[in-house]
Amino acid sequence: MQRFSQFLPDFSGNRQVATTDKSRANDSKSSFDVVQTGHDTDGSDQDKLLGLPRVMRDARKQGKPVLGRTFAFFGLALTRRVTKLRKGFWMMFPGAALARTFAQLGYDFILIDCEHGNIDDAAMHAAVGAVAAEGVSPLVRIPGPDNVHVKRALDSGAHGILCPNLSSVEEARALVSYAKFPIPTKTVPGQSSDTKNNASVISRQVSGIRGVGSPFAPAVFHQSLGEYIRTANRNTLVAAQIETLAGLENCEEIAKVDGLDMLFIGPNDLASSMGYPALEHESIPEVQDAVERVLAAAHAAGKYAGMFCTSSEQVRRRHEQGFDLMNLGGDIVALQAWNANELAKIEDIRKGPII
């Protein structure tokens, strides 16, 4: 079976694969617990969802938060409330081999950071494909709320996007429109009943202006171009970072925008926009009140809430606070911390007599 395909994390420890060719199902049984064939046109919502939207929905139903670890991608991970932790990673260094290596370590999501990370367009494409081929959902943090950035990220096959510095309802609506394909309003003479059913299914989705043409995204999802167009609006996650004073003031209305799945808090920039030192946000009551406000706005609108964390203590506290998705640490930070720790252990050797 072709391995460059879209895999779905499962909370029971099983690995699932989505494929459109039923003849490949038997080939997959030896290595996968669940094989999904084709696309559903009249089944339940569960059958129609793929990728991160399905994981987020299942996590909410089962009372499980989504966690992540920073690695130039905005790394995400799933965790059981009591038992096994499901991990993610936030990636800032470029390189398909590096992305593949981290994806092979057992992380469930890799978020590729194209805002602050050293990731250009070509490196993003390479990393998304490498991550997806390992059975992990690739996410992309785009540089900003721009149509080109959204298009390039989703056309690479990303399962979702995280948009920084989103401050208004108008920007939120524009972001969603960039991420969604137009929904057909007319039928083709002589079309099959299946096509009509497909039109009925996608008519319940949010319509947008996303352009059609990329062959890379269907390959990552292991679908034909037609199948990808029919299902992508539901199977890609759209998240907005609330990290400006304007975004905070508008967060309740932003959360209500159809097609926006998550409000994610960037606490450093949020603190800065409120006039406080960025790295002191944990100890500033006004900033923490703002965090609570965004969390409440997201949940009141039926959306997910995410939070940037840098320690396990923060993750535990934010989980108890009610956040659905968190990251933990980052690739550069982890590299620095490991070297500092290990070098300190051999400092006595370095200070010994020179032979």
C-alpha positions in Angstrom: 0.0 0.0 0.0 1.2 3.5 -0.8 2.4 5.1 2.4 2.2 8.7 1.4 -1.3 9.0 2.8 -3.4 10.6 5.5 -3.5 8.7 8.7 -5.8 9.3 11.6 -4.6 9.1 15.2 -6.9 6.9 17.4 -7.2 7.2 21.2 -7.2 3.4 21.7 -3.7 3.1 20.2 -4.9 1.9 16.8 -3.6 3.5 13.6 -6.1 4.2 10.8 -5.7 5.0 7.2 -8.0 6.7 4.8 -8.0 5.4 1.2 -10.4 5.7 -1.7 -9.5 2.3 -3.3 -11.3 -0.6 -1.8 -9.0 -3.0 -3.4 -6.2 -1.6 -1.2 -8.1 -2.3 2.0 -6.9 -5.9 2.3 -3.3 -4.8 1.7 -3.6 -2.6 4.7 -5.0 -5.1 7.2 -1.6 -6.4 8.2 -0.3 -3.0 9.4 -3.4 -1.0 10.3 -6.3 -1.6 12.6 -8.9 0.4 10.8 -9.1 1.1 7.0 -11.5 3.7 5.7 -12.4 3.4 2.0 -14.0 6.0 -0.2 -15.9 9.1 0.9 -19.3 9.1 2.5 -22.2 11.0 1.0 -25.0 10.1 3.2 -23.5 8.6 6.4 -23.0 10.2 9.8 -20.7 13.2 10.5 -18.2 10.8 12.1 -17.8 8.9 8.8 -17.3 12.1 6.9 -14.6 13.7 9.1 -10.9 13.1 8.6 -7.7 14.4 10.1 -7.5 16.9 12.9 -11.1 18.0 12.8 -12.1 14.4 13.6 -9.5 14.1 16.3 -10.6 17.3 17.9 -14.3 16.3 17.8 -13.5 12.9 19.3 -11.4 14.4 22.0 -14.2 16.7 23.0 -16.7 13.8 23.1 -14.4 11.7 25.2 -13.3 14.5 27.5 -9.7 14.5 26.4 -7.6 17.6 25.8 -5.2 18.1 22.9 -1.6 18.8 23.8 1.4 19.8 21.7 5.1 20.4 21.8 6.8 23.2 20.0 9.1 22.3 17.1 9.0 25.0 14.4 5.8 23.4 13.6 3.0 24.0 16.0 3.2 20.6 17.5 0.0 19.1 19.0 -0.6 16.0 20.9 -3.5 14.1 22.4 -3.7 13.0 26.0 -6.0 10.8 27.9 -7.3 12.5 31.0 -5.9 9.8 33.3 -3.8 7.4 31.3 -1.5 7.6 28.3 -0.3 11.0 27.0 -0.6 11.6 23.3 2.2 13.9 22.2 2.7 16.6 19.5 5.6 18.8 18.4 6.1 22.4 17.3 8.8 22.6 14.6 10.9 25.7 13.8 13.9 24.2 12.1 13.6 23.4 8.3 14.2 20.0 6.8 12.1 17.0 5.7 14.4 14.5 7.3 14.2 16.3 10.6 10.4 16.5 10.3 10.3 12.8 9.5 12.5 12.0 12.4 10.3 13.8 14.9 7.2 12.3 13.3 8.6 8.8 13.8 9.1 9.4 17.6 5.5 8.8 18.4 4.0 12.3 18.1 0.5 12.6 16.9 0.8 16.1 15.3 3.5 18.3 14.0 2.9 22.0 13.5 5.2 23.7 11.0 5.9 27.3 12.2 6.1 29.5 9.1 5.7 32.7 11.2 8.6 32.6 13.6 10.3 29.4 12.4 13.0 29.2 9.8 10.6 27.5 7.4 10.1 28.9 3.8 7.6 27.7 1.3 9.6 24.9 -0.2 10.6 23.6 3.3 7.0 23.7 4.4 5.9 21.6 1.4 8.6 19.1 2.1 7.9 18.9 5.8 4.1 18.5 5.4 4.5 15.5 3.1 7.2 13.9 5.3 5.0 14.2 8.4 1.9 12.9 6.7 3.7 9.9 5.3 4.6 8.9 8.9 0.9 8.8 10.0 1.0 12.2 11.7 -1.2 15.2 11.0 0.8 18.2 9.7 -0.4 21.6 10.7 1.0 24.9 9.5 1.2 28.3 11.3 1.1 30.7 8.5 2.8 34.1 8.6 -0.4 36.1 8.7 -4.1 36.3 7.5 -3.3 36.4 3.9 -4.9 34.5 1.1 -1.6 33.4 -0.5 -0.3 32.0 2.8 -3.5 30.1 3.5 -3.6 28.7 0.0 0.1 27.6 0.0 -0.3 25.9 3.4 -3.5 24.0 2.5 -2.3 23.2 -1.0 0.8 21.5 0.5 -1.6 19.1 2.2 -1.7 20.5 5.7 -4.5 19.2 7.8 -5.1 22.6 9.3 -3.8 26.2 9.7 -3.0 28.4 12.6 -3.3 32.2 11.8 -1.5 34.7 14.0 -2.5 38.2 14.8 -6.2 37.9 13.9 -7.9 40.9 15.4 -11.4 41.4 13.8 -14.5 39.6 12.7 -13.7 40.8 9.1 -10.3 39.2 9.2 -11.8 36.0 10.7 -14.4 35.8 7.9 -11.7 36.4 5.3 -9.5 33.7 6.8 -12.3 31.2 6.6 -13.1 32.1 3.0 -9.5 31.7 2.0 -9.5 28.2 3.6 -12.7 26.9 2.0 -13.5 25.8 -1.5 -16.6 27.4 -3.2 -19.7 25.2 -2.7 -21.5 24.4 -6.0 -24.9 26.0 -6.2 -25.8 24.4 -9.6 -26.1 20.8 -10.8 -24.6 19.4 -13.9 -27.1 18.0 -16.4 -27.0 14.2 -16.5 -25.0 13.9 -13.3 -25.2 10.7 -11.2 -27.2 10.5 -8.0 -23.9 10.1 -6.0 -22.8 13.5 -7.3 -26.1 15.0 -6.2 -25.6 13.4 -2.8 -22.2 14.9 -2.6 -23.6 18.3 -3.4 -26.2 17.8 -0.6 -23.4 16.9 1.9 -21.2 19.9 1.2 -24.1 22.3 1.0 -24.0 22.2 4.8 -20.5 23.5 4.8 -19.1 27.1 4.8 -18.4 28.3 1.3 -15.2 30.2 0.4 -13.0 31.3 -2.4 -10.1 28.8 -2.2 -8.7 28.1 -5.6 -8.6 24.6 -7.1 -5.4 23.1 -8.7 -2.9 21.7 -6.2 -2.1 18.0 -6.7 -0.2 17.8 -3.5 -3.0 18.1 -1.0 -5.0 15.2 -2.5 -1.9 13.0 -2.4 -1.4 13.7 1.3 -5.0 12.8 2.0 -4.7 9.9 -0.4 -7.7 11.0 -2.4 -8.4 12.0 -6.0 -8.7 15.7 -6.7 -12.4 15.5 -6.9 -12.8 13.7 -3.6 -10.4 16.2 -1.9 -12.5 19.1 -3.2 -15.7 17.6 -1.9 -14.3 16.8 1.6 -11.6 19.4 2.3 -13.9 22.0 3.7 -14.8 19.7 6.6 -11.5 18.0 7.0 -9.2 21.0 7.4 -9.0 22.9 10.7 -8.9 26.7 10.8 -7.6 28.3 14.0 -7.0 31.9 14.9 -4.5 33.3 17.4 -5.9 36.0 19.7 -2.8 38.0 20.7 -3.6 41.6 20.2 -5.7 44.0 22.2 -8.1 44.4 19.3 -8.4 40.7 19.0 -9.2 40.4 22.7 -11.9 43.1 22.5 -13.5 41.3 19.5 -12.9 37.7 20.7 -16.6 37.0 21.4 -17.7 38.0 17.9 -14.7 36.4 16.3 -15.5 33.1 17.9 -19.0 33.1 16.4 -17.6 33.2 12.8 -18.9 30.1 10.9 -16.0 27.9 9.7 -13.6 29.0 12.4 -12.8 26.0 14.6 -10.5 27.4 17.3 -9.3 30.4 19.2 -5.7 30.0 20.2 -4.0 32.4 22.7 -0.5 33.7 22.1 0.2 34.9 25.6 3.5 36.7 25.0 2.1 39.0 22.3 -1.2 39.4 24.1 0.7 40.7 27.2 2.8 43.0 25.0 -0.3 44.5 23.3 -1.8 45.2 26.8 1.4 47.1 27.8 3.1 44.5 29.9 6.4 42.6 29.5 5.8 39.7 27.2 7.5 37.0 29.2 5.8 38.0 32.5 2.3 37.2 31.5 1.9 34.3 33.9 2.2 36.7 36.9 -0.1 39.5 35.6 -3.7 39.3 36.7 -5.1 41.4 33.9 -3.5 39.2 31.3 -4.9 36.1 33.0 -8.3 37.7 33.0 -7.9 38.2 29.3 -7.0 34.5 28.8 -10.1 33.5 30.7 -12.2 35.8 28.5 -10.9 34.2 25.3 -11.4 30.7 26.7 -15.0 31.5 27.7 -15.7 33.1 24.3 -14.5 30.1 22.4 -16.6 27.6 24.4 -19.7 29.8 24.4 -19.6 29.7 20.6 -19.0 25.9 20.6 -15.4 26.3 19.4 -12.1 24.9 20.7 -9.7 26.9 22.8 -5.9 26.6 22.6 -3.1 28.0 24.7 0.7 28.3 24.2 2.5 26.6 27.1 6.2 26.2 27.9 6.1 23.7 30.8 4.2 20.7 32.0 3.0 22.7 35.0 1.4 25.2 32.6 -0.1 22.4 30.6 -1.7 20.9 33.7 -3.0 24.2 34.9 -4.5 25.1 31.5 -6.0 21.7 31.1 -7.7 22.1 34.5 -8.8 25.5 33.4 -10.6 24.0 30.4 -8.4 24.5 27.4 -8.8 21.9 24.6 -5.4 22.2 23.0 -1.9 23.1 24.3 1.6 22.9 23.2 4.6 22.1 25.4 8.1 23.5 24.7 9.9 23.7 21.3 12.6 22.2 19.2 15.1 25.0 19.7 14.4 25.2 23.4 14.7 21.5 23.8 18.0 21.4 22.0 19.4 24.2 24.1 18.1 22.7 27.3 19.5 19.2 26.6 23.0 20.6 25.7 23.1 22.9 28.8 22.1 20.0 31.0 24.6 17.5 29.6 27.5 19.9 29.4 27.0 20.8 33.0 27.4 17.1 33.9 30.9 17.0 32.4 32.1 20.4 33.6 34.3 18.7 36.2 36.0 16.7 33.4 36.7 19.9 31.5 38.2 21.5 34.6 40.6 18.6 35.2 44.3 18.5 34.5 45.4 18.8 30.8 47.3 15.7 29.7 
